[in-house]
């Protein structure tokens, strides 16, 4: 037992789409708590990944990427989710892509600063900057945008320079008992993890804009003789999308199910059967009630 008092708090991670927020949280937690694809706006929910070390617990709040434009109700709700995540946190972290500052970065900084808590700057994807000397003027330029509590350049994908970031975040965690069990990795339950895993496989297999019109709900969960039977519904916005998700002879849907089942069986360390159905709810991304009904 340590004589040091426990420290526990929340750090919200903000940034425009596709800067690597979810990749960073997964790297820090050491497990996959947020799905990751190469497509922007994959994250739709507020998810807390938990990093617990000795006497310190850090709740890392993943958020949808803040973006301009887009009149869909889904886009509005995602922006609201990200903006609302600054409430009640102890630290805000702005993630930017090394060498690239855009209007959406300024929007994310404005939200980060609105919480009235210290803001740390994370410069991600530094491994893509050549020559490396170009990093310094970029960091100096972004540093003029706000009085940041600290700046940490890193590569989340390569898990490079993560430890200095953990040390900086820990300094801002207040004294207090842990907010979550010390063996917890996320604030989300298994049903959420299953739905997100299915959505990740859909996003990776399907092209263009279709993944943004998909939602996944788990509606069946039963364990019989050591076999976990899970049923999930994939919701699409038009009949034509249903045919694409199913694929010729059901090939696409079968492949989504196969990939999701293999990953889930490994992560849950148990035998499972996954059944998928595709249903249509017309224009659901434009319907705020439907968006919120799907858990966004």
C-alpha positions as CSV (number, residue, x, y, z in Angstrom):
1,X,0.0,0.0,0.0
2,X,1.2,3.5,-0.9
3,X,1.0,6.4,1.5
4,X,0.3,8.8,-1.3
5,X,-3.3,10.0,-1.6
6,X,-5.2,8.8,-4.5
7,X,-5.9,11.1,-7.5
8,X,-8.7,10.7,-9.9
9,X,-10.3,12.8,-12.6
10,X,-11.4,13.2,-16.2
11,X,-9.6,14.6,-19.2
12,X,-11.6,15.2,-22.3
13,X,-10.0,14.8,-25.7
14,X,-11.2,17.1,-28.4
15,X,-10.2,17.7,-32.0
16,X,-11.5,17.8,-35.6
17,X,-12.3,14.5,-37.3
18,X,-9.5,12.1,-38.1
19,X,-6.7,13.6,-36.0
20,X,-6.3,10.3,-34.1
21,X,-8.2,10.9,-30.8
22,X,-9.5,7.3,-30.6
23,X,-6.2,5.8,-31.6
24,X,-4.6,7.9,-28.8
25,X,-7.0,6.7,-26.2
26,X,-6.6,3.1,-27.2
27,X,-2.8,3.5,-27.0
28,X,-3.0,5.1,-23.6
29,X,-5.4,2.6,-22.1
30,X,-3.6,-0.3,-23.7
31,X,-6.8,-1.9,-24.9
32,X,-9.3,-1.1,-27.7
33,X,-12.1,0.9,-26.1
34,X,-12.9,3.1,-29.2
35,X,-13.3,1.7,-32.7
36,X,-10.9,3.1,-35.3
37,X,-11.1,3.3,-39.0
38,X,-9.5,5.4,-41.7
39,X,-12.7,7.3,-42.2
40,X,-13.5,10.6,-40.5
41,X,-16.3,10.8,-37.9
42,X,-16.1,7.1,-37.0
43,X,-16.6,8.0,-33.3
44,X,-20.2,9.0,-32.5
45,X,-20.4,8.7,-28.8
46,X,-18.9,10.0,-25.6
47,X,-16.7,7.1,-24.3
48,X,-14.5,7.1,-21.3
49,X,-11.3,5.0,-21.5
50,X,-9.7,4.3,-18.1
51,X,-6.0,4.4,-17.3
52,X,-5.3,3.4,-13.7
53,X,-1.7,3.3,-12.4
54,X,-0.8,2.9,-8.8
55,X,-2.6,5.8,-7.0
56,X,-3.8,7.7,-10.0
57,X,-6.8,7.0,-12.3
58,X,-7.3,9.0,-15.4
59,X,-10.7,9.0,-17.3
60,X,-9.9,9.8,-20.9
61,X,-13.1,11.1,-22.5
62,X,-13.3,10.3,-26.3
63,X,-15.6,12.5,-28.3
64,X,-16.8,12.8,-31.9
65,X,-14.7,15.0,-34.1
66,X,-15.9,18.6,-34.2
67,X,-16.8,19.6,-37.7
68,X,-18.4,22.5,-39.6
69,X,-21.3,22.3,-41.9
70,X,-23.5,19.2,-42.4
71,X,-27.2,19.8,-41.8
72,X,-28.0,16.2,-40.7
73,X,-29.4,15.7,-37.3
74,X,-26.7,13.1,-36.7
75,X,-24.0,15.7,-37.4
76,X,-25.7,18.2,-35.0
77,X,-26.0,15.6,-32.2
78,X,-22.4,14.6,-32.6
79,X,-21.2,18.2,-32.3
80,X,-23.4,18.6,-29.3
81,X,-22.0,15.5,-27.7
82,X,-18.4,16.7,-28.2
83,X,-19.2,20.2,-27.0
84,X,-21.1,19.0,-23.9
85,X,-18.2,16.7,-22.9
86,X,-16.2,19.6,-21.5
87,X,-18.6,19.9,-18.6
88,X,-17.3,18.4,-15.3
89,X,-13.8,17.6,-16.5
90,X,-10.5,18.5,-14.9
91,X,-8.5,19.0,-18.0
92,X,-9.1,19.5,-21.8
93,X,-6.8,18.1,-24.4
94,X,-6.7,19.5,-27.9
95,X,-5.4,17.0,-30.5
96,X,-4.1,18.5,-33.7
97,X,-2.3,16.9,-36.7
98,X,1.3,17.9,-37.0
99,X,1.8,20.5,-39.7
100,X,-1.9,21.1,-40.3
101,X,-4.1,23.8,-38.6
102,X,-7.6,24.3,-40.0
103,X,-10.7,26.2,-39.2
104,X,-12.1,23.1,-37.5
105,X,-9.1,23.0,-35.2
106,X,-9.9,26.5,-34.1
107,X,-13.5,25.4,-33.5
108,X,-12.3,22.5,-31.3
109,X,-10.0,24.8,-29.4
110,X,-12.9,27.2,-28.7
111,X,-14.9,24.3,-27.3
112,X,-11.9,23.1,-25.2
113,X,-11.3,26.5,-23.8
114,X,-15.1,27.0,-23.0
115,X,-14.9,24.6,-20.1
116,X,-12.8,26.9,-18.0
117,X,-10.2,24.2,-17.2
118,X,-6.5,24.0,-18.3
119,X,-6.0,23.0,-21.9
120,X,-3.1,20.8,-23.0
121,X,-2.0,20.6,-26.6
122,X,-1.2,17.2,-28.2
123,X,0.5,17.4,-31.6
124,X,-0.2,14.0,-33.2
125,X,1.2,12.2,-36.2
126,X,4.7,13.7,-35.8
127,X,6.1,10.7,-37.6
128,X,4.6,12.0,-40.8
129,X,6.5,15.3,-40.7
130,X,9.7,15.7,-42.7
131,X,12.0,17.2,-42.1
132,X,11.4,16.9,-38.3
133,X,12.7,20.5,-37.9
134,X,9.5,21.7,-39.4
135,X,7.6,20.7,-36.2
136,X,9.0,23.5,-34.1
137,X,7.6,26.5,-36.1
138,X,4.2,24.7,-36.3
139,X,4.1,24.1,-32.5
140,X,5.1,27.8,-32.0
141,X,2.4,28.9,-34.3
142,X,-0.3,26.9,-32.7
143,X,1.0,27.9,-29.3
144,X,0.1,31.5,-30.1
145,X,-3.6,30.5,-30.4
146,X,-4.0,29.8,-26.7
147,X,-2.1,29.8,-23.4
148,X,-1.7,26.0,-23.3
149,X,-0.9,24.3,-20.0
150,X,1.6,22.0,-21.8
151,X,2.5,20.8,-25.3
152,X,3.3,17.1,-26.1
153,X,4.3,16.0,-29.6
154,X,3.7,12.3,-30.3
155,X,2.6,9.5,-32.6
156,X,-0.4,7.7,-31.3
157,X,-0.2,5.1,-34.1
158,X,3.4,4.2,-33.2
159,X,2.8,4.7,-29.5
160,X,5.7,7.0,-29.4
161,X,6.2,9.6,-26.6
162,X,3.1,8.6,-24.7
163,X,4.7,8.5,-21.2
164,X,5.4,12.3,-21.1
165,X,1.7,12.9,-21.9
166,X,0.5,10.5,-19.1
167,X,2.8,12.4,-16.6
168,X,1.4,15.8,-17.7
169,X,-2.2,14.6,-17.5
170,X,-1.7,13.1,-14.1
171,X,-0.5,16.5,-12.7
172,X,-4.0,17.9,-13.2
173,X,-6.0,15.0,-11.6
174,X,-7.4,16.2,-8.3
175,X,-7.0,14.2,-5.0
176,X,-9.9,11.9,-4.5
177,X,-11.0,8.3,-4.6
178,X,-11.2,6.5,-8.0
179,X,-14.3,7.2,-10.0
180,X,-14.3,3.7,-11.4
181,X,-13.2,0.2,-10.4
182,X,-9.5,0.0,-10.8
183,X,-9.7,-3.0,-13.2
184,X,-12.3,-1.2,-15.5
185,X,-11.1,-0.2,-19.0
186,X,-14.2,1.7,-20.1
187,X,-17.5,3.2,-18.8
188,X,-19.4,1.3,-21.6
189,X,-20.9,-2.1,-21.3
190,X,-20.5,-5.3,-23.5
191,X,-23.5,-4.6,-25.6
192,X,-22.1,-1.3,-26.6
193,X,-18.8,-2.9,-27.5
194,X,-20.5,-5.5,-29.7
195,X,-22.6,-2.9,-31.5
196,X,-19.5,-0.7,-32.1
197,X,-17.4,-3.6,-33.3
198,X,-20.1,-4.5,-35.9
199,X,-20.2,-0.9,-37.0
200,X,-16.4,-0.8,-37.3
201,X,-16.4,-3.8,-39.6
202,X,-19.2,-2.3,-41.7
203,X,-17.3,1.0,-42.0
204,X,-14.1,-0.8,-43.1
205,X,-15.9,-2.9,-45.7
206,X,-18.3,-0.4,-47.2
207,X,-17.4,2.6,-49.3
208,X,-18.2,6.3,-49.9
209,X,-20.9,7.7,-47.6
210,X,-22.8,4.6,-46.7
211,X,-21.2,4.0,-43.3
212,X,-22.5,7.4,-42.2
213,X,-26.1,6.1,-42.7
214,X,-25.6,3.0,-40.6
215,X,-26.5,2.4,-36.9
216,X,-26.3,-0.8,-35.0
217,X,-28.4,-2.0,-32.0
218,X,-27.9,-5.2,-30.1
219,X,-31.4,-6.6,-29.4
220,X,-30.7,-10.2,-28.3
221,X,-28.3,-11.5,-25.7
222,X,-28.4,-15.0,-24.3
223,X,-25.9,-17.5,-22.9
224,X,-26.8,-21.2,-23.3
225,X,-24.4,-24.1,-22.4
226,X,-21.4,-21.8,-22.5
227,X,-22.3,-20.3,-25.9
228,X,-23.1,-16.6,-26.0
229,X,-25.8,-15.9,-28.6
230,X,-26.0,-12.3,-29.7
231,X,-28.4,-10.7,-32.2
232,X,-27.9,-7.3,-33.7
233,X,-29.8,-5.1,-36.1
234,X,-28.1,-2.9,-38.7
235,X,-30.2,0.1,-39.5
236,X,-29.9,1.8,-42.9
237,X,-31.7,4.9,-44.2
238,X,-32.9,3.6,-47.6
239,X,-34.0,0.3,-49.2
240,X,-31.1,0.6,-51.7
241,X,-28.6,0.7,-48.8
242,X,-30.1,-2.5,-47.4
243,X,-29.1,-4.4,-50.6
244,X,-25.6,-3.0,-50.5
245,X,-25.1,-4.0,-46.8
246,X,-26.4,-7.5,-47.5
247,X,-24.3,-7.9,-50.7
248,X,-24.6,-10.5,-53.5
249,X,-25.9,-13.7,-52.0
250,X,-25.5,-12.2,-48.5
251,X,-21.7,-12.1,-48.9
252,X,-21.1,-8.7,-47.4
253,X,-23.2,-9.3,-44.4
254,X,-21.6,-12.7,-43.8
255,X,-18.1,-11.1,-44.0
256,X,-19.1,-8.4,-41.5
257,X,-20.4,-11.0,-39.1
258,X,-17.3,-13.2,-39.5
259,X,-14.9,-10.4,-38.8
260,X,-16.9,-9.1,-35.9
261,X,-17.4,-12.6,-34.4
262,X,-13.7,-13.4,-34.6
263,X,-12.7,-10.1,-32.8
264,X,-15.4,-10.4,-30.2
265,X,-14.6,-14.0,-29.4
266,X,-11.0,-13.1,-28.8
267,X,-11.7,-10.0,-26.8
268,X,-14.4,-11.7,-24.6
269,X,-12.5,-15.0,-24.5
270,X,-15.6,-17.0,-25.0
271,X,-17.5,-18.9,-27.6
272,X,-20.2,-16.9,-29.3
273,X,-22.7,-16.9,-32.2
274,X,-23.5,-13.6,-33.8
275,X,-26.6,-13.1,-35.9
276,X,-27.1,-9.9,-38.0
277,X,-30.2,-8.4,-39.6
278,X,-30.6,-5.4,-41.8
279,X,-33.6,-3.1,-41.4
280,X,-34.7,0.2,-43.0
281,X,-35.7,3.4,-41.1
282,X,-36.2,6.0,-43.8
283,X,-33.9,9.0,-43.5
284,X,-32.9,8.3,-39.9
285,X,-29.8,10.5,-39.9
286,X,-32.1,13.5,-40.6
287,X,-34.5,12.6,-37.7
288,X,-33.2,13.8,-34.3
289,X,-35.6,11.5,-32.5
290,X,-34.3,8.5,-34.4
291,X,-30.7,9.6,-33.9
292,X,-31.1,9.8,-30.2
293,X,-33.2,6.6,-30.2
294,X,-30.2,4.8,-31.6
295,X,-28.2,5.9,-28.6
296,X,-26.3,8.9,-30.0
